[in-house]
């Protein structure tokens, strides 16, 4: 019971202190808010990039065109190799006649054009999907090594660029977030340091009347915790409403139907929980640092 | 019965200054003892060792059965809960009322509120400030502020009350009032009181045990002593 009373007193004191040093508390809360908004953006980006990458893995294919004079044995050889080839997920062999029929069906104007030729001018092909879209190029290169392969195409350049941009965005935001988390922890630490100085008589009295070290330190740790929690309120609200709004406005797609957004629920709730945990932990780390450095008992 | 037993205690600071050297003294429960000495004599260091603000370098300082020299920093609170400390500068919280300042000591220790109220009122009554429970320190005179500090020090019924020059900031008349309160706490509650002071008049008038500390050593220990007990003691 005594421990509970000390705990509730510590919480009460820390709330009082947050409002007593209002301007300093606001600075810490504002910094935490900015940091957590960026953390939220980073989380939304990272998760969605991961989703897009996963989608791309299913959408992106390598179309392997075989030489006009390819033999049936060579086709069998390629098929056998594809069964064991690294990074190959699925493959579909499409003969030139199947292509011709498909093209005719898609566009009636091509029907007569294709019939001009005595021979089918199209090439036999294999459509390959991969496990890891980042190694798409390597797999295409491997397929180009066959003598009877005319070309292996997957939209060179575009895929690498898109993936490169996604990676750069992810790493960039992570770096900014780490820097901001450090700045926030430092600011909170500074706020707690000033609280310790402003309450030095109180601390002195607590020591002389026999308060335990934990009872003296707890209110300051709680103060950091509260600053972190307060700082996470706006980012959480923005995350929930902002993401749901974005999802509804775009219909869940960005630019094309290939890039789909992660469903808002329970995604935004998980992000909110992460923001709350980061805010409170950063707050406590900041206050712990100040208590360790400036609170001499 | 001994409440304090100091045996061959030394306090040597890191810079090599010896503040207390080979000091041995024992104090019984219920005694009222003055500690006098010039500035820099080691009197304050001795007092601070009793409530473990300073740790003896050598020897033993036993207060209420606790060996101060062996007490870890994290366990100091156990000693402090057995004693009360009064300072020259009162150390009151300016935004709290008289009642709140006294109650602060018990709230900090996590006592339940129904236990706090009667104890606080009793302590405030003991120092004669019953009518000023709702006043802020800024609305009190120096003597009244010191009385609040005394009430806070005795609110948890300590066995020992350590007063570090409690009348240092007060005029002679007010000082006499404070001494009257301390004397009644000593006599009526049986609290042992150790008081460091420079106030010659008070020491001479009270006729209590006097410890004279000079150059870090116990120069004299006299029952019913006076400030003039040792020739070399000078006012500082």
HADDOCK unambig.tbl for C-alpha pairs under 7 A between the chains (distance, minus, plus):
assign (segid A and resid 2 and name CA) (segid B and resid 110 and name CA) 5.07 0.50 0.50
assign (segid A and resid 2 and name CA) (segid B and resid 111 and name CA) 6.53 0.50 0.50
assign (segid A and resid 3 and name CA) (segid B and resid 110 and name CA) 6.97 0.50 0.50
assign (segid A and resid 5 and name CA) (segid B and resid 110 and name CA) 5.33 0.50 0.50
assign (segid A and resid 6 and name CA) (segid B and resid 108 and name CA) 6.95 0.50 0.50
assign (segid A and resid 6 and name CA) (segid B and resid 110 and name CA) 5.02 0.50 0.50
assign (segid A and resid 201 and name CA) (segid B and resid 91 and name CA) 6.58 0.50 0.50
assign (segid A and resid 202 and name CA) (segid B and resid 93 and name CA) 6.84 0.50 0.50
assign (segid A and resid 206 and name CA) (segid B and resid 105 and name CA) 6.90 0.50 0.50
assign (segid A and resid 206 and name CA) (segid B and resid 108 and name CA) 6.59 0.50 0.50
assign (segid A and resid 208 and name CA) (segid B and resid 80 and name CA) 6.04 0.50 0.50
assign (segid A and resid 208 and name CA) (segid B and resid 85 and name CA) 6.79 0.50 0.50
assign (segid A and resid 209 and name CA) (segid B and resid 80 and name CA) 5.91 0.50 0.50
assign (segid A and resid 209 and name CA) (segid B and resid 81 and name CA) 5.98 0.50 0.50
assign (segid A and resid 209 and name CA) (segid B and resid 84 and name CA) 6.79 0.50 0.50
assign (segid A and resid 209 and name CA) (segid B and resid 105 and name CA) 5.83 0.50 0.50
assign (segid A and resid 210 and name CA) (segid B and resid 77 and name CA) 4.17 0.50 0.50
assign (segid A and resid 210 and name CA) (segid B and resid 78 and name CA) 6.53 0.50 0.50
assign (segid A and resid 210 and name CA) (segid B and resid 80 and name CA) 4.56 0.50 0.50
assign (segid A and resid 210 and name CA) (segid B and resid 81 and name CA) 4.63 0.50 0.50
assign (segid A and resid 211 and name CA) (segid B and resid 77 and name CA) 5.84 0.50 0.50
assign (segid A and resid 211 and name CA) (segid B and resid 108 and name CA) 6.05 0.50 0.50
assign (segid A and resid 211 and name CA) (segid B and resid 109 and name CA) 5.60 0.50 0.50
assign (segid A and resid 212 and name CA) (segid B and resid 77 and name CA) 5.47 0.50 0.50
assign (segid A and resid 213 and name CA) (segid B and resid 74 and name CA) 6.45 0.50 0.50
